[in-house]
Amino acid sequence: MKRSFFAPLALAVAATGAFGLSACNNKADDATESQADAVESAADATADAIDSAADNMSDNSSEAIMHGKADATRDMGKATAKALEEKADKQAGHP
């Protein structure tokens, strides 16, 4: 049975996006940075789950593929968080 580990990440991103939209006030910079933290935390949690699943596999090549997916998930979370933080800085008028 194949199971997508990116679905929980997508759900977390959507939830934090809704949070970000609801917090459009003079604290938008802080809200966007909080959103970035939440996205990165969700990606890390998803990647940890992928790593745990990989550790329980008996096939080394499948395990390596899953660890690669976990690394990609972490990288995607970090990149998304960085983009959100840059957006927050831009909103706040920071160079």
C-alpha positions as a Markdown table, in Angstrom:
| # | Residue | x | y | z |
|---|---|---|---|---|
| 1 | Met | 0.0 | 0.0 | 0.0 |
| 2 | Lys | 1.4 | 3.3 | -1.1 |
| 3 | Arg | 0.9 | 6.2 | 1.2 |
| 4 | Ser | 1.7 | 9.8 | 0.5 |
| 5 | Phe | 3.7 | 11.4 | 3.2 |
| 6 | Phe | 3.3 | 14.8 | 1.5 |
| 7 | Ala | -0.4 | 15.0 | 2.3 |
| 8 | Pro | 0.1 | 15.9 | 6.0 |
| 9 | Leu | 2.6 | 18.6 | 4.9 |
| 10 | Ala | 0.2 | 20.0 | 2.4 |
| 11 | Leu | -2.5 | 20.1 | 5.1 |
| 12 | Ala | -0.2 | 21.9 | 7.5 |
| 13 | Val | 0.8 | 24.4 | 4.8 |
| 14 | Ala | -2.9 | 25.1 | 4.0 |
| 15 | Ala | -3.8 | 25.5 | 7.7 |
| 16 | Thr | -0.9 | 27.9 | 8.3 |
| 17 | Gly | -1.9 | 29.8 | 5.2 |
| 18 | Ala | -5.4 | 30.2 | 6.5 |
| 19 | Phe | -3.8 | 31.4 | 9.8 |
| 20 | Gly | -1.7 | 33.9 | 7.9 |
| 21 | Leu | -4.7 | 35.3 | 6.1 |
| 22 | Ser | -6.6 | 35.7 | 9.3 |
| 23 | Ala | -3.8 | 37.6 | 10.9 |
| 24 | Cys | -3.6 | 40.5 | 8.3 |
| 25 | Asn | -3.1 | 43.4 | 10.6 |
| 26 | Asn | -0.2 | 45.5 | 11.7 |
| 27 | Lys | 1.5 | 42.4 | 13.0 |
| 28 | Ala | 1.6 | 40.8 | 9.5 |
| 29 | Asp | 5.4 | 40.4 | 9.7 |
| 30 | Asp | 5.2 | 38.4 | 12.9 |
| 31 | Ala | 2.3 | 36.3 | 11.6 |
| 32 | Thr | 4.1 | 35.5 | 8.5 |
| 33 | Glu | 7.3 | 34.5 | 10.4 |
| 34 | Ser | 5.1 | 32.3 | 12.7 |
| 35 | Gln | 3.7 | 30.7 | 9.6 |
| 36 | Ala | 7.2 | 30.0 | 8.3 |
| 37 | Asp | 8.1 | 28.4 | 11.7 |
| 38 | Ala | 4.9 | 26.2 | 11.5 |
| 39 | Val | 5.7 | 25.1 | 7.9 |
| 40 | Glu | 9.2 | 24.1 | 8.8 |
| 41 | Ser | 8.0 | 22.3 | 11.9 |
| 42 | Ala | 5.4 | 20.4 | 9.9 |
| 43 | Ala | 7.9 | 19.5 | 7.3 |
| 44 | Asp | 10.3 | 18.2 | 9.9 |
| 45 | Ala | 7.5 | 16.1 | 11.6 |
| 46 | Thr | 6.6 | 14.6 | 8.2 |
| 47 | Ala | 10.2 | 13.9 | 7.4 |
| 48 | Asp | 10.6 | 12.2 | 10.8 |
| 49 | Ala | 7.6 | 10.0 | 10.0 |
| 50 | Ile | 9.1 | 9.1 | 6.6 |
| 51 | Asp | 12.4 | 8.3 | 8.3 |
| 52 | Ser | 10.7 | 6.1 | 10.8 |
| 53 | Ala | 8.9 | 4.2 | 8.1 |
| 54 | Ala | 12.2 | 3.8 | 6.2 |
| 55 | Asp | 13.9 | 2.4 | 9.3 |
| 56 | Asn | 11.2 | -0.4 | 9.4 |
| 57 | Met | 11.8 | -1.5 | 5.8 |
| 58 | Ser | 13.7 | -4.7 | 5.1 |
| 59 | Asp | 14.7 | -3.7 | 1.5 |
| 60 | Asn | 17.8 | -1.4 | 1.6 |
| 61 | Ser | 17.1 | 0.3 | -1.7 |
| 62 | Ser | 13.5 | 1.1 | -0.6 |
| 63 | Glu | 14.9 | 2.4 | 2.7 |
| 64 | Ala | 17.4 | 4.6 | 0.9 |
| 65 | Ile | 14.6 | 6.0 | -1.3 |
| 66 | Met | 12.4 | 6.8 | 1.7 |
| 67 | His | 15.3 | 8.5 | 3.5 |
| 68 | Gly | 15.8 | 10.5 | 0.3 |
| 69 | Lys | 12.2 | 11.5 | 0.4 |
| 70 | Ala | 12.6 | 12.6 | 4.0 |
| 71 | Asp | 15.5 | 14.7 | 3.1 |
| 72 | Ala | 13.6 | 16.3 | 0.2 |
| 73 | Thr | 10.7 | 17.0 | 2.6 |
| 74 | Arg | 12.9 | 18.8 | 5.0 |
| 75 | Asp | 14.6 | 20.8 | 2.2 |
| 76 | Met | 11.2 | 21.8 | 0.9 |
| 77 | Gly | 10.1 | 22.9 | 4.3 |
| 78 | Lys | 13.2 | 24.9 | 4.8 |
| 79 | Ala | 12.9 | 26.5 | 1.4 |
| 80 | Thr | 9.2 | 27.4 | 2.0 |
| 81 | Ala | 10.0 | 28.8 | 5.4 |
| 82 | Lys | 12.8 | 30.9 | 4.0 |
| 83 | Ala | 10.5 | 32.3 | 1.2 |
| 84 | Leu | 7.9 | 33.1 | 3.9 |
| 85 | Glu | 10.5 | 34.9 | 6.0 |
| 86 | Glu | 11.7 | 36.9 | 3.1 |
| 87 | Lys | 8.1 | 37.8 | 2.3 |
| 88 | Ala | 7.7 | 38.9 | 5.9 |
| 89 | Asp | 10.8 | 41.1 | 5.7 |
| 90 | Lys | 9.5 | 42.6 | 2.5 |
| 91 | Gln | 6.1 | 43.3 | 4.1 |
| 92 | Ala | 7.8 | 45.0 | 7.0 |
| 93 | Gly | 10.0 | 47.1 | 4.7 |
| 94 | His | 13.2 | 45.4 | 5.6 |
| 95 | Pro | 15.9 | 45.2 | 2.9 |
